[in-house]
Amino acid sequence: MAMPTRMTHRRHSGSLRSQLRSSHVKISAGLEARREREISMTGQVWISEVMSNNELGNKLGLRQKWFGEPWEAPYVNHRVPDTSKTVFAAIMKHYAGHTMRREDMPEASAVYSMSHFKRAKDIFFLGGFLGVKGKVAEVLSKFDFGVGGGLVRHTIYEADQKTPLAGPFYIINFGSKKDCFLPDASTNIGKPSVHHETGRTRWSLAYLKDGDIAVSPAALVGADLWMCPGVEGRIFMSHRLVEALRTALIDADFADFKLHRCRVV
């Protein structure tokens, strides 16, 4: 039997080192892929900028009836008229994610331009309140909004203010908040401001990207749709709700939600 030469030994040693390096790369890649799968399955939370998507309320041909107030006249050139202080305060409370009484929401709406209203998406604005219909309403109705929250039935009439449209239409009413936003661990966020009346800190979150916003594990428990104290106009959603919307909607309609993945830390 021929004895292995020094050259043969070197070839075998080099081949072994190469195999070990290749195995190490494969193991690392496998662990990273496993980590990604675990995150996607159990730890994802999303933040939505849908409440700043002005296109969802642009020239919809709708006017409002507020409780205790007369019907708004048809808008001239689609310009929204000034509202009373009471109505404005209610709109701002909704934007901040408070649970609203029915009498603080629009009582009803009426179409003054059907050609414009036909362009309304399945998520749209009703006098500053977030409204839904169709597939979006169908999906949201299956998920938890937290204590006091949910979809509130809303009537939209034809121009005569008497004949209701088929619908159904709903207003989103936010439930209990989760105190899970972590500003110190987040990036790409504006400087906080202090509300002149309440003294509470408010954070400006805009032009977000995936991973900018950090939340605590408390975000993974409870409601599927919620807002956080101090974070106005930004809706947090569970992964399963986001996936249900993604499945139900075409890409363009899903994009209207302006969703970004949060980091759970």
N, C-alpha and C positions, 0 to 999 in steps of 0.2 A: 504494500500500500504506500502510495506517495505521501510524504510529509508535507503539510501546508507551508508554503514559503512566506517570508515577511511581507511580500507584496500582496499575497492572497489575504493575509491577516488584516492588512490595512484596508483592502477593499471591503472585507466583511465588516470591519469597525465603522467605516464611513457609511455603509449601507444601514447599519443598525442605528447610528446617530440620526440619519435621515428619516428612518421609520419612526423613531421616538419623537422627533420634532413634528412630523406629520400627525402622529397620534395626539400630541399635546394640542396642536391647532384644532383638530377635530373635536377633542374633548372640550376645549374652551368655547368653540362655536356652539357645541351642543348645550353646554351650560347656559350660555347667553340666550339661546333660543328657548330653552326651558324657562329661564327667568322671565323672558318676554311673554311667554304663554301664561305663566302664573299671574303676571300683572294684568294681562288682558282679561283673564277669567275672573279674578277676584278683587282687584284693587283699583279699578278705574272709576273716576269721577270726572264729570264734564262741567264746564261753565259756558253759558250761552249769552251772546250779545244781541239776542233777537229783539230786546226792548229798545235798542238803539238803531234798529233796521228801519229807517224812515220810509223806505219804499213800500213797506207793508201797510202804510196809512196814507199814502200819497194819492190824492184825487180819487177817492173811492166813491164819490157821489152819495155820501151818507150825511144826515144831520141827526141831532140827538134831542131827546126829551129827558130832562133831568127831573127827579122828584121835586115837587113844589115849585117848578118853574115851567114857563110855556115852551112850546116847541120852538126850536131854532128855525129861522127862515132858511130856505135853500141858500147855500153858500154862493156868493158872487165870485166867479173865477176860482172856485174851490178854496177860497181863503176862510180859514176857521175863525169864527167871531170870538171876541173876548168873552171869557166866562166869568161867572160870579166868583167871589172869594171862596165861597163854600165848595163850589165845583172844583176850582183849582186846587184847593187843599186836599180834596178827595183823590184827584189824579196823582198828586205828589205822594200821598200815602200808598196808593197802589204801586207806584214806581219804586217805592222803598220796600215793597213786599209785605205790607201789613194785611192782615185778614180784614176784609171789608164787610160792612153791613149791606144788605141788598139795597136799602134806600140811599146809600152813598154811591152806588153805581148808576150808570145810565138806566133810566126807566125803560126806554125803548128807543129804537132808531127808525128812520124812514129814508127811503131811497129818493133822491131828487134827480139822479142821472143813472138810469139802469145800465147804459152802455159802459159807464165807468165802474159800477158796482160788479158787473160781470167779470171784471179783471181781478177781483179780490182773491187772494190766496186763501188756503185753508187755515192760515193764521194771519190775523189782520188786526187793525186798531179800530176801536169803537170809542170815540171821544176821549182818547188817551188811555183807555183800558184795553188790555190784550184780549182779543176775541178769537174764537176758533170755530171751525165747522168741518164737515167732511171727514177725510181720513185722519187729520190731526186730532179732531175731537174724539174720533173712535179709538185711537191709540191712547190718548190721555185718560179717557174714562176708565181704563183698566189699571191705572197706577195710583199710588198713594201720594196725596198732596200734603199730608200732615193734618194735625188737629185743626178743624175749622175750615180747611181748604177744599177745593174741588171745582167742578164746572157748574156755573150758574146759568140756567136757561134764560135766554134773551130773545125778545121778539123784534124782528125787523119788518116794517110795513112797506107797502108800496107808497107811491107819492101821496095817495089819499089819506094816509095815516090811519087807515081802517082795515085794509086788506093785508093780512100777514103773508110774508113769503114762506115758502115751504120749509126751509131750514132742515134740521134744527140748528140754531146758533147758540153759542155759549160765551160767557165771560169767564176768564180764569180768575179764581180767587185763591190767593196764596194762603197756605196754612201756617203752622208754627215754624219758626226759624230754627236753623242749626248754627250754633256758634262754633264753626269749624274752620273759618278762613284764617290763614297764618301769614300775616303781612311780612313778618321778619324773614320768613323762608321763601317768600315770593320774589319774583323779578319783574322788571318792566312795568312797574306800577307807579302812578303819580304820587305826589306828596299828599298826605291826608289834610283834610280841612276840618274845622270844627263848626258844627251847626250853631248859628247865632242864638237860637231859642232853646234848644235842648242841651247844648254843650257836648253833644256826642260827636265822636270822630267819624268822618266819612272818607272812604277811599275811592279814588278815581281809577277805574280799570277799563282801559280802552286799547284798541289795536293789539289785542292779545295774540299770543302764539301758544302752541302746545307746550306744556311744561312751565309756563310763566307763573301760574297760580298754584300755591301749595295749600293743602287742607290737611286737617288732622284725621285720624281714623274714625272720629265721630261722624264724618261725612258718609261712612259706609253703612250706618245704622239708621233705620227709620224711613222717612219719606223718600220718594223717588224724585220729587221736584220740590225745591225749596229755595229760600233766599237767606243770606247771612246778615247779621247786624253790621251796620256800617258800610255795606256794599249795596248801593242802590242801582237798580236797573240791570242787574246781572243775575241770571237764574242758574242755579246749580241743578244738575240732573244725574241720576244713577246711570250706570253703564247699561243696564237692561232696558231702561226707558229709551236711551239714545239708540240702541240697537233695534228696538221696535219701530222707532221713527224711521231709521235708515231702511228697514225692510219695507215699510208701508209706502214710502214716498219716492218719487223720482229724484234724481240727483239735484236738480235745480231747486226743488222745494225743500229738500233736506238742507241745502246750503243756506237757505233763509235763516236758519237757526244760529248760524255763525258760532259753531261749537268748537271748543278747544279742550284738550285733555288736561286735567289737573294732576299734580303730583301729590300722592298721599304719603305723608312723612310722620 
